[in-house]
Amino acid sequence: MALLNKKGYGQVEPNHLAGQKSGMIFAQLPVKKEITTVQNGMFMKYDVAAGEINLDGNGEYMLVYSEVKLYDPRETYKDFVLTKDQSVDGKIYPRLIGTFPGDIITTNLVDMTTTKGTRAKKFLQVEKSTGILKEVEIGSADEDLALWQVVKETTMPDGQYALKIVKVRN
């Protein structure tokens, strides 16, 4: 498998996210100490009992869609990533949004095995070790994980190759 070819870090364009309207937005817990960078387009768990955001705790995977803050006029959305060394207290506080079946996003942070031009209708699930969506065969999909499907191959607003995807199952 290989991540989509991109410049910089993951980006998300929220085409339709019910979590924004339903209030399923969480941003008050820090990321687990061992995680050093968080990109928009990842999926992480908001583990209240553990007091942290992680990849392997309790809860469902939620979309990382943090407010993009760029302090250098030469930077664009592709340059945005949350890192420990950029925060005052050395902790990362990403914004997570709950997703529902029917939600549609465009992202360039996906791990695909099929070749460009043949990705429409392929299925994706979160890779538990990285929090990045990866291509799966429908017959081998994990029943405990949400299932996403590629709607079409497209581009991000900055012209980079991306996939428009829809959540088809919780």
C-alpha positions in Angstrom: 0.0 0.0 0.0 1.1 3.6 -0.5 -0.2 6.9 0.7 -1.6 9.1 -2.0 1.2 11.2 -3.5 0.9 14.6 -1.8 3.0 17.6 -0.9 3.0 18.4 2.8 0.5 17.1 5.2 -3.1 15.7 5.2 -5.9 18.0 4.3 -9.7 17.7 4.7 -12.5 19.5 2.8 -15.8 18.9 4.7 -18.3 18.4 2.0 -21.0 17.2 4.4 -20.3 16.5 8.0 -23.4 15.9 10.3 -21.1 16.1 13.3 -20.7 19.8 12.8 -24.5 20.3 13.1 -25.1 17.7 15.8 -22.4 19.1 18.1 -20.2 16.0 17.9 -17.0 18.2 18.1 -14.4 17.4 20.7 -11.2 19.2 21.5 -10.4 19.3 25.2 -8.2 16.2 25.7 -4.5 16.0 24.8 -3.1 13.4 22.4 -1.3 10.4 23.9 2.3 11.3 24.8 3.9 8.9 22.3 2.1 10.5 19.3 4.3 13.4 18.1 2.3 14.7 15.0 -1.4 14.8 14.1 -2.6 15.6 10.6 -6.0 16.7 9.4 -7.7 13.6 7.8 -6.5 11.1 10.4 -9.0 9.2 12.6 -8.4 9.1 16.4 -10.4 8.0 19.5 -11.6 10.5 22.1 -10.9 8.3 25.2 -12.4 10.3 28.1 -11.7 7.5 30.7 -8.0 7.6 29.8 -8.0 11.4 29.6 -6.4 11.4 26.2 -6.9 11.1 22.4 -5.3 8.0 21.1 -5.4 5.4 18.3 -6.1 2.3 20.4 -8.3 3.2 23.4 -12.1 3.1 24.0 -14.6 4.9 21.8 -15.2 5.3 18.1 -12.8 6.7 15.6 -13.5 10.4 14.9 -12.1 12.6 12.1 -9.3 14.9 12.9 -10.3 18.3 11.5 -8.5 21.0 13.4 -8.7 24.7 12.7 -5.9 25.5 10.3 -3.6 28.2 11.7 -0.9 29.6 9.4 1.4 32.3 10.7 3.6 32.6 7.7 2.1 34.1 4.6 4.1 31.6 2.4 2.4 28.6 4.0 -0.9 27.0 2.8 -3.1 24.2 4.1 -0.6 21.6 3.0 1.9 23.0 5.5 -0.4 22.6 8.5 0.3 19.9 11.1 -0.1 19.7 14.8 3.2 18.9 16.6 4.3 18.9 20.2 7.1 21.4 19.7 4.6 24.0 18.4 2.5 24.0 21.6 3.2 25.9 24.8 2.8 22.9 27.1 4.2 20.3 24.8 0.8 18.7 24.2 -1.3 18.4 21.1 -5.0 19.2 21.3 -6.6 18.3 17.9 -10.3 18.9 17.1 -12.2 15.6 16.5 -15.5 15.5 14.7 -17.9 12.5 15.0 -19.0 11.1 11.6 -22.2 9.4 10.5 -23.3 7.3 7.6 -23.8 9.6 4.6 -21.0 12.0 5.7 -18.9 13.1 2.7 -15.3 14.5 2.9 -12.5 15.1 0.4 -9.1 14.2 1.7 -5.6 13.5 0.4 -4.6 11.4 3.5 -5.5 7.8 2.3 -3.5 4.6 1.9 -4.4 2.9 -1.4 -3.3 -0.2 -3.2 -5.2 0.3 -6.5 -3.9 2.4 -9.3 -5.0 6.0 -10.0 -8.1 6.0 -12.3 -9.6 2.8 -10.8 -10.3 3.9 -7.2 -14.0 4.8 -7.4 -16.2 2.5 -5.4 -13.3 1.0 -3.4 -13.7 0.6 0.3 -11.7 2.1 3.2 -11.2 1.5 6.9 -9.0 3.1 9.6 -5.6 1.5 10.0 -5.5 1.1 13.8 -1.7 1.8 14.1 -1.7 5.0 12.1 -5.2 6.4 12.1 -5.1 6.7 8.3 -7.8 5.3 6.1 -6.6 2.4 4.0 -8.1 0.4 1.2 -9.8 -2.9 2.1 -11.6 -5.7 0.3 -15.3 -5.7 1.3 -15.1 -9.4 2.2 -12.2 -8.9 4.6 -13.4 -5.6 6.2 -13.4 -5.5 10.0 -17.0 -5.6 11.2 -16.1 -3.5 14.3 -14.8 -0.5 12.2 -16.7 2.1 10.2 -16.6 1.6 6.4 -16.0 4.4 3.9 -16.3 4.2 0.2 -14.5 6.2 -2.5 -17.1 8.4 -4.5 -14.6 9.7 -7.0 -11.1 10.8 -7.6 -10.7 14.6 -7.4 -8.4 17.3 -6.2 -8.0 19.5 -3.1 -8.6 23.2 -3.4 -4.8 23.6 -3.9 -4.8 21.2 -6.9 -3.4 18.2 -5.2 -4.8 14.7 -6.0 -7.5 13.6 -3.5 -10.4 11.3 -3.0 -14.0 12.2 -2.2 -15.3 9.6 0.2 -18.6 8.8 1.9 -19.2 6.9 5.2 -21.4 3.9 4.4 -21.4 2.1 7.7 -20.8 2.9 11.4 
